Amino acid sequence: MLLRRAALTGTLAAALLLPVVPATTAAAAPTTWYLDCSAASDGTGSQTSPWNNLATANAHVLQPGDKLLLKRGATCTGTLKPQGSGTAGSPITLAAYGTGTARPVVAGDPASTEKAAVHLSNVEQWEIRDLEITFADTNSTKRERNGLLVEVADLPDGVGTHYLVDDVSVHNVNGDATKWSNGIQFRVSGTTTPTNFDDVVVQNSTIRSVDREGLTNRTTWMCRPQYGTGDGCAGVSNWRASTRMVFRGNTVSDTGGDGIVLRAADHGLVEHNTAYDIAMRPMGSNAGIWTINSDDSVIQFNEVHHVRRLSDNGDGMAFDSDYGNNRAVFQYNHSHDNEGGFMLFCGACGSGSSSTGTVVRYNLSHHDEDRWLVASGESSADLYQNTVYLPSGSTADIVQDGYGTTKARFTNNVFVNLGSGGFDGINNNGNYNAADYSWAANTFYGNHPANEPADPEKKTTDPQFANAGGAAPADYRLAATSPARAVGAPIPTLGSRDWFGNPVPQVCRTDRGFSQDSAFDDTACTPVNLVRNSGFENSALNPWSSYGGVTVDTAVKHGGNRAVKVGPAQAAAEQIVQVKPNTTYTLAGWGRVSASGTQLSLGVKQYDTAGSSNRTLFTGTAFASGSATFTTGPGATTAKIYCYVGTGTGYGWCDDITVRAS
C-alpha cells in the first residue's frame, strides 16, 4: 500500500514539472459590421447601433469571413480604406444592407489628397458588391483620382489573391489625363518584392463619366525585351504577369480616354462587355478595348461603338493589340461607328518593342470610319472569318500600313466597301507594303482600288447580306444564294463556332465571314487542300515566296493553264501552310525536270521542333506524281512546303500541289 502510494506521488510530481498547454481557442466567428453615414451618432458597428463615418470603419481591422455592410440610400463622403484580409474560402465582403433598391454611396472628397473613393491597399480575399462610387464635386481641379482602386505592393509572398467586384456602379470621377486615373483599377506598385494579382473578377458593373480610363490594371513589374525601352525599362527585365484576370459583362461609357485595358497579364479574359462614347475628352491617344505587354489574352463577345478620334494620331478604334503582346486573340466582337476604325496592331509603337501571334477572327465591323485595320507592327498575325461593311460615302481604308513592319495573313474575310477607301500607307512615307500581307479566299465587293490585293481565290460578287447597312449583327448574315457560302479556304485554327454560336465545318469548306449560314456534313467531305494557289493559276506567285530563279510558266504545265518553273540550281518556291499539331498529312503533287542530271524536290520542313523534313524527288523529263507524309509536332501550327532545284543545270516544274490530312 505504501509502495503504491509512493508511485502515485512520483507520477504526480513528474506531471507537475511538464509545461502547461493552454486549451485550444476556437477561431472567432465572422462578424457583420454596419455603416450608416446618415445615422445621428457613431455606434458600435451593430445593425441597431451602426458606425456613422468612414474614419471609424477604416480604423477597424476586419477578420476573415467578416462583412462590412453600408446602408442603402446613405452617402458617406471621403475615402473608404478598410483594413484586414480574408482567407481562402472566407473572404471579407463589402456590400449593402437595408430595404429598397438605392445603393449605398461612397463619395470621394475632391479636397482630400487620397487617390480613390474606395481604396483597398495591401489586403486580399475581398468581395465587393452593390456599391455606388463617385466624387462629391465633379468640378474640382483634375488630379489623380480613381473610383475603386485595389492596390498591392511588395507583398511578402508576392501574390495578392481573390478579388471579386460584382454589380458596382462608378461614375463622375474627375481624374487627370494620366493613366493613373480610372473608374476601377487594379494596381501593383512597389519596387522591392516582385508582386502580381491572381484571381481577379470584375463583372456586371457600370463605369461612366470618368477620366481618364474606365476599367484597367497596371504594374511596376512590367519590363521585358519585347516591351522595349520605354517606361524606364531600358536594360531592365522584371516582367511578372497577373493571372486569372477577368473583366466580364461590364458597361463602360463617357470616358475621357480608354475604355478597358488589360496590361501585363497571363491568359487574361475580357468578354461580354459594352464600351461606348469612349475618348470623349482630349486626353491623348485612346481605344475602346485593348491589351498590352500580355500573353495569351482573349478579347471576345464585346460590343464597342462611338469611340472618338480626337487627333490625326489619336487612335480612336474599337480594339488594339498593342506592343509587348504574344498570341492575343480578338474574336466574336461587334464593332461599329468608331471614328478610328476597328483594329490597331501597335507592336512597333514602343521604342524597341514588338508583338507576335495576334489572331482576329469572327468579328463584325460595320460603319467604322477612317480604316478597318491600322497595321503598325506585328510579326505574325492571322485575320480570318471577319465581316466588314463600309457604306456609300465612306472614305475608310481596309488597311492602313503604319510605321514598323506587319506580317499578316487574311483568309475567308468578307469586305463590302461601297466607299472610296482601299489600301494605304501612313507614317511610312505614305507607302502600303503589299509584300507584307498574304491574302487567300477573301471576298472584295464594291470599290476596287488599283492596289487591291492579289488573292488566288478572290471573289468580287455581292455576298448578299440579309440587310446590308443595318444595325443588328443578323443583318450581315449570308442569304441562301450568297456566293460567299461554302467557298472558304482551310484554316486549322478555325475554332468550333461562328459569331452566332453555330458550329463550323472542320473538313468541309466554311462560309466566308463571321457567320456560318450554309449546312454541311463533315463526314461526306474530302479534306480540303491546305495549299493556296496550289496550281499556280494566279498570274502572281502569291502566297508563294521565292529565291533564285522562279517564274509562273504558261508553256509547261500539268493541269490548268500554269505551273511554277524553278532553276537553275539553286532555286525554290516556298509556302507556309497552317497545320494542326500531332496530325499526319500527305504532301502530293506533280513534277518534272528539263534534262537528266537535274534533281527536283517537292518537300516539307519546319513542322516539328526536331527539324524533321521529308520530300519526293523528280528526275524525269515527263510529269510524274509523287508524295510524302509527315506528322506535325505537339506544338506545331505551320509547316513550310517547297519546290526546289538543288542540283543540275536544268529547270524543274511543280504543279497541282496538295497537303491534306491523312
Disulfide bonds with the S-S distance in Angstrom:
Cys37-Cys76 1.94
Cys223-Cys233 1.98
Cys346-Cys349 1.35
Cys508-Cys525 1.87
Cys643-Cys654 2.04
